Amino acid sequence: MFTIYGIPNCDTMKKAMTWLNSNKLAFVFHDYKKEGISKAKLDEWCKLVGWEVLLNKKSTTWRELPEAAQQKVTTQAAAIKLMMSHTSSIKRPVLEYPKGLLVGFKEDEYSQLK
């Protein structure tokens, strides 16, 4: 089973879900805006890919943070705290699948799932 995490109005999310649907891969959608994200889940993902991969420093959310707040994010604990309070700062989508985790949407990476 696949679980895709993100927000519904994100263009990258839409591309990823369209790809999954067109390739007939069943998935569950976890909406950060409605369901949030747990510290345990973020810890798990950080162990797999690192907090630097998960934290989207190109996001509008990140860019709108005061520079002082950005400069405090130098550790996994600080990044998780920020991602829990500002879920839009998590790179999208995050796709959990039985053998691992994909962050962001790259069609060639998703093609490996079939």
C-alpha positions as CSV (number, residue, x, y, z in Angstrom):
1,M,0.0,0.0,0.0
2,F,1.1,3.5,-0.8
3,T,0.5,6.6,1.3
4,I,1.1,10.0,-0.2
5,Y,1.5,13.0,2.1
6,G,0.9,16.6,1.2
7,I,-1.7,19.2,0.6
8,P,-4.4,18.9,-2.1
9,N,-3.9,22.2,-3.9
10,C,-0.2,21.7,-4.6
11,D,0.6,21.2,-8.3
12,T,3.4,18.7,-7.6
13,M,1.0,16.7,-5.5
14,K,-1.6,16.7,-8.3
15,K,1.1,15.5,-10.8
16,A,2.1,12.7,-8.4
17,M,-1.4,11.5,-7.7
18,T,-2.3,11.6,-11.4
19,W,0.8,9.5,-12.1
20,L,-0.2,7.0,-9.4
21,N,-3.8,6.8,-10.7
22,S,-2.7,6.5,-14.4
23,N,-0.4,3.6,-13.4
24,K,-3.1,2.0,-11.4
25,L,-1.2,2.1,-8.1
26,A,-3.7,2.4,-5.2
27,F,-2.8,4.9,-2.5
28,V,-4.1,6.7,0.5
29,F,-3.8,10.5,0.7
30,H,-2.8,12.1,3.9
31,D,-3.6,15.8,4.0
32,Y,-1.3,17.7,6.3
33,K,-3.7,20.6,6.5
34,K,-6.5,18.4,7.9
35,E,-4.5,15.6,9.7
36,G,-1.2,17.3,10.6
37,I,1.9,15.2,11.0
38,S,3.3,13.5,14.1
39,K,6.8,13.9,15.5
40,A,7.2,10.1,15.4
41,K,6.5,10.1,11.6
42,L,8.9,12.9,11.0
43,D,11.6,11.2,13.1
44,E,11.0,8.0,11.0
45,W,11.4,9.9,7.7
46,C,14.5,11.8,8.9
47,K,16.1,8.4,9.6
48,L,15.4,7.3,6.1
49,V,16.3,10.5,4.1
50,G,17.6,13.1,6.5
51,W,15.8,16.3,7.6
52,E,17.7,18.4,5.0
53,V,15.8,16.5,2.3
54,L,12.4,16.8,4.0
55,L,12.6,20.5,4.8
56,N,11.7,22.5,1.7
57,K,13.8,25.7,1.9
58,K,12.4,26.7,-1.5
59,S,8.9,26.9,-0.2
60,T,6.9,30.1,0.3
61,T,6.5,29.1,3.9
62,W,10.2,28.9,4.4
63,R,10.9,32.2,2.6
64,E,8.2,34.0,4.6
65,L,9.8,33.0,7.9
66,P,11.9,35.7,9.6
67,E,15.6,35.2,8.9
68,A,16.2,34.7,12.7
69,A,13.8,31.8,12.6
70,Q,15.4,30.2,9.6
71,Q,18.9,30.5,11.2
72,K,17.7,28.5,14.2
73,V,17.0,25.4,12.0
74,T,20.4,23.7,12.2
75,T,19.4,20.4,13.7
76,Q,16.9,17.6,13.1
77,A,15.0,18.5,16.3
78,A,14.7,22.2,15.2
79,A,13.6,21.1,11.7
80,I,11.0,18.7,13.0
81,K,9.6,21.4,15.3
82,L,9.3,23.7,12.4
83,M,7.7,21.1,10.1
84,M,5.2,20.2,12.7
85,S,4.1,23.8,13.1
86,H,4.4,24.7,9.5
87,T,3.5,21.5,7.5
88,S,3.8,23.4,4.2
89,S,7.5,23.6,4.8
90,I,7.7,19.8,4.2
91,K,8.8,19.0,0.7
92,R,5.9,17.5,-1.3
93,P,4.9,14.9,-1.9
94,V,6.2,12.4,0.5
95,L,5.4,8.9,-0.7
96,E,5.6,5.9,1.6
97,Y,5.7,2.6,0.0
98,P,6.5,-0.9,1.3
99,K,10.3,-0.7,0.5
100,G,11.0,2.9,1.3
101,L,10.2,6.6,0.9
102,L,10.3,9.0,-2.0
103,V,10.4,12.8,-1.4
104,G,9.3,15.1,-4.2
105,F,8.0,13.9,-7.5
106,K,10.4,12.6,-10.2
107,E,8.7,10.5,-12.7
108,D,11.8,8.3,-13.2
109,E,11.8,7.5,-9.5
110,Y,8.1,6.7,-9.4
111,S,8.6,4.4,-12.5
112,Q,10.7,2.2,-10.3
113,L,7.6,1.5,-8.2
114,K,5.8,-0.6,-10.9
